[in-house]
């Protein structure tokens, strides 16, 4: 029977070291059960092994792959700025260009319709308009012109009211509406877009497209929409009130309802 006992419980695995103590002196390196570690660069560098191209990640916030780089020694662009010669990022406008849908400096705001070349824009910061120019007539000038026209028609209206007093209100409204329409169309056709009140306030009806005298059919349309609704009892008066007040919130040309189908605007001559 052999005198050597197998290693196990109660028996040391190394007969030369029966007490399991660590011997003195340098120990051999322990073996990695998962394989050898990657080769270390003798000069302290890490990265790809020799023979593979080095890949450098792009800097955070800098230009992407393929963007031109500034020359050596040139000033680097600040954070958030585009590099020289680069393209603007998504949602950014090039220098000197206005964002889409916004008016430039000194241009009147308004919808997509272009501002007429013959019409001076509204005066900036309340400054006076240039002499000889034409601007949109203010609501005050147009109301005063209508008051003057009403004073001119007051005497004919009183005469008609006395003559038709016994006929009833419906016929009276009809006759007065026709009288107002006749005055409007005769004055616009013969006085180059002006009535007595408009002459007193130095305002004029012109075509929106070119700024000249409107066509005859446009003047007929404008005068009919202004005067004839008053011939309808009760409802005509309500329409006439909304019609003249429409200019207060109409942008950008301050048109009344009778101006829109006719394609006309009222301008102030300076």
C-alpha positions in Angstrom: 0.0 0.0 0.0 1.3 3.5 -1.0 2.1 5.9 1.8 1.1 9.0 -0.3 -2.3 10.3 0.6 -4.5 12.0 -2.1 -5.2 15.7 -1.7 -8.4 16.3 -0.1 -10.0 17.0 3.3 -7.3 16.9 6.0 -4.4 16.4 3.6 -2.3 19.3 2.1 -2.2 19.5 -1.7 1.5 20.4 -1.7 3.7 18.1 0.4 6.5 20.8 0.4 4.1 23.4 1.9 2.0 21.4 4.4 0.6 24.5 6.1 -0.6 26.4 3.0 1.6 29.4 3.5 2.6 31.7 0.7 6.3 31.4 0.0 8.6 34.3 -0.1 9.9 35.9 -3.3 8.2 37.0 -6.6 5.3 34.8 -7.7 4.5 33.9 -11.3 1.6 35.9 -12.8 -1.8 34.2 -12.4 -3.3 33.0 -15.6 -6.4 34.7 -16.9 -9.1 32.1 -17.5 -10.6 34.2 -20.3 -7.5 34.5 -22.4 -4.5 36.9 -22.6 -5.0 40.6 -22.3 -4.6 42.9 -25.4 -1.1 43.9 -26.3 0.1 47.1 -24.6 1.9 49.8 -26.6 5.4 50.1 -25.2 5.2 53.9 -25.5 2.0 54.1 -23.4 -0.4 54.6 -26.3 -3.7 52.8 -26.6 -6.1 52.3 -29.5 -6.1 50.3 -32.7 -3.3 47.7 -33.3 -0.5 48.6 -35.7 -1.7 48.6 -39.3 -5.3 49.8 -38.7 -6.3 53.4 -39.4 -6.9 55.5 -36.4 -10.4 56.9 -36.0 -10.9 60.2 -34.2 -14.5 61.0 -33.1 -15.8 64.4 -34.2 -15.8 67.1 -31.5 -19.1 67.8 -29.7 -21.0 70.6 -31.4 -18.5 70.9 -34.3 -19.1 70.4 -38.0 -20.0 66.9 -39.2 -18.1 64.6 -41.4 -16.9 66.3 -44.6 -17.3 69.9 -43.4 -14.4 72.2 -44.2 -11.9 72.8 -41.4 -10.3 76.2 -40.8 -6.6 76.5 -41.6 -4.0 76.0 -38.9 -3.7 79.0 -36.6 -7.0 80.5 -37.7 -9.6 81.6 -35.1 -12.0 78.8 -34.3 -15.7 79.6 -34.5 -17.5 80.1 -31.2 -20.0 77.6 -29.9 -23.2 77.7 -31.9 -21.7 79.6 -34.9 -21.4 78.2 -38.3 -17.8 77.6 -39.6 -16.5 79.7 -42.4 -17.9 78.4 -45.7 -20.2 75.9 -44.0 -23.9 75.5 -44.5 -26.5 76.8 -42.0 -28.1 74.2 -39.8 -31.7 73.1 -40.0 -34.1 75.9 -39.0 -31.4 78.7 -39.2 -31.5 81.5 -41.7 -28.4 82.7 -43.7 -27.1 86.1 -42.6 -29.0 89.0 -44.2 -32.1 87.1 -45.2 -35.5 87.5 -43.6 -37.3 84.4 -42.3 -40.1 83.1 -44.6 -43.4 84.9 -44.1 -42.0 87.8 -42.1 -41.8 91.4 -43.5 -38.4 93.1 -43.7 -37.4 96.4 -42.0 -39.6 99.3 -43.1 -42.2 97.1 -44.9 -45.8 97.2 -43.8 -47.1 93.9 -42.3 -49.9 92.2 -44.0 -51.1 88.9 -45.6 -49.4 87.2 -48.5 -50.7 89.9 -51.0 -47.9 92.2 -52.1 -47.9 95.8 -51.1 -48.7 98.0 -54.2 -45.7 99.8 -55.7 -47.6 103.0 -56.2 -48.8 103.3 -52.6 -46.5 104.6 -49.9 -46.2 102.4 -46.8 -47.5 103.6 -43.5 -45.3 106.3 -41.9 -42.9 104.7 -39.4 -43.0 106.0 -35.8 -45.7 108.6 -36.7 -43.5 110.6 -39.1 -45.1 112.8 -41.8 -45.5 111.3 -45.3 -43.4 112.5 -48.2 -44.9 115.4 -50.2 -46.6 114.2 -53.4 -47.1 110.7 -52.1 -50.3 108.8 -51.5 -51.2 106.9 -48.4 -54.3 105.1 -47.3 -56.9 107.4 -46.0 -57.6 107.3 -42.3 -60.9 106.2 -40.9 -61.5 109.7 -39.5 -61.0 111.3 -42.9 -63.5 108.9 -44.5 -66.1 109.4 -41.8 -65.9 113.2 -42.1 -66.3 112.9 -45.9 -69.4 110.8 -45.4 -70.8 113.4 -43.0 -70.2 116.2 -45.5 -72.0 114.1 -48.2 -74.9 113.5 -45.9 -75.2 117.2 -45.3 -75.2 117.7 -49.1 -78.1 115.2 -49.4 -80.0 116.4 -46.4 -82.1 118.9 -48.3 -83.1 116.5 -51.1 -83.9 113.8 -48.5 -86.2 116.2 -46.6 -88.0 117.2 -49.8 -88.5 113.5 -50.8 -89.7 112.7 -47.2 -92.4 115.4 -47.4 -93.6 114.3 -50.8 -93.8 110.6 -49.9 -95.0 111.0 -46.3 -98.4 109.5 -47.0 -97.0 106.6 -49.0 -95.5 104.6 -46.2 -92.1 103.8 -44.9 -91.2 101.0 -47.3 -91.5 103.3 -50.4 -89.7 106.1 -48.6 -86.7 103.9 -47.9 -86.7 102.7 -51.5 -86.6 106.2 -52.9 -84.0 107.5 -50.5 -81.8 104.5 -51.2 -82.0 105.2 -55.0 -81.3 108.8 -54.4 -78.1 108.0 -52.4 -77.0 105.6 -55.1 -77.6 108.1 -57.9 -75.5 110.8 -56.1 -72.7 108.3 -55.4 -72.3 107.0 -59.0 -72.7 110.4 -60.7 -70.0 111.9 -58.5 -67.5 109.0 -58.9 -67.9 108.8 -62.7 -67.7 112.5 -63.3 -65.3 113.7 -60.6 -62.5 111.1 -61.0 -63.4 109.0 -57.9 -64.4 111.9 -55.6 -67.6 113.2 -54.0 -68.1 116.6 -52.4 -67.0 115.2 -49.0 -64.0 113.4 -50.5 -62.8 116.6 -52.2 -63.1 118.5 -48.9 -60.9 115.9 -47.2 -58.5 115.4 -50.1 -59.2 111.7 -50.5 -60.0 109.7 -53.6 -61.2 106.3 -54.7 -58.6 104.5 -56.8 -58.0 101.0 -58.2 -56.0 98.8 -55.8 -54.1 97.1 -58.7 -52.5 100.2 -60.4 -53.6 103.2 -58.3 -55.4 104.9 -61.2 -59.0 105.6 -61.9 -61.1 102.5 -61.5 -63.0 101.1 -64.4 -66.6 102.2 -64.8 -68.0 98.8 -63.9 -65.9 98.8 -60.7 -67.4 102.2 -59.8 -70.9 101.0 -60.5 -70.3 98.0 -58.3 -69.0 100.1 -55.5 -71.8 102.7 -55.6 -74.5 99.9 -55.8 -73.1 98.1 -52.7 -73.0 101.4 -50.8 -76.3 103.0 -51.7 -78.8 100.3 -52.7 -78.8 98.3 -49.4 -80.3 101.4 -47.7 -83.4 100.9 -49.8 -84.3 97.8 -47.8 -86.3 98.7 -44.8 -84.5 98.1 -41.4 -82.0 95.5 -42.7 -80.5 98.0 -45.1 -79.6 100.4 -42.3 -77.9 97.6 -40.3 -75.8 96.6 -43.4 -74.9 100.2 -44.0 -73.5 100.5 -40.5 -71.5 97.3 -40.7 -70.3 98.4 -44.1 -68.7 101.7 -43.1 -67.3 100.2 -39.9 -65.5 97.3 -41.7 -62.5 99.5 -42.5 -61.6 99.7 -38.8 -60.5 96.0 -38.6 -59.7 95.3 -42.3 -56.0 94.8 -42.8 -53.8 95.9 -44.5 -55.8 98.1 -47.0 -58.6 99.4 -44.7 -61.3 98.5 -47.2 -65.1 98.7 -46.5 -67.3 95.9 -47.8 -68.2 97.9 -50.9 -64.5 98.3 -51.7 -63.7 94.6 -51.9 -65.8 93.4 -54.9 -64.9 96.6 -56.8 -61.1 96.2 -56.0 -60.8 99.8 -54.8 -59.1 101.6 -51.9 -59.4 105.2 -50.6 -56.2 107.2 -50.6 -55.0 110.5 -49.1 -53.3 112.8 -51.5 -50.4 114.8 -49.8 
